[in-house]
Amino acid sequence: PTPSDKRKKPNQFDIHNIEVDFSVVAPARIERPRYKEIEIPKFRIITEDMLNELAKSEKQDEVEEDSQEVFERLHSRCERLEKVRFINMQINATGGMRGANADLM
């Protein structure tokens, strides 16, 4: 086959060569979409007093502790569960407990 023959061959995925029954495509009647009100954000004027009150309330909010002890306490349970899942995954992949994995349990 020459390159010109390949161009002439119809492609079954050609989007410009689609045959569809018109009764399937066309609905029984055409409906106009109803107009729908779109909610838009409203604006408000903020005074200095409002800004000061907002700053005070943010200062009063509790400050999150980010120490190492708090981090370990919050994440220790999830880390243990993740280790158990990983070990179980290794056991299932190898077909049983062998070698170094046996002493981890």
Salt bridges, closest charged atoms under 4 A:
GLU31 OE2 - ARG29 NH2 3.10
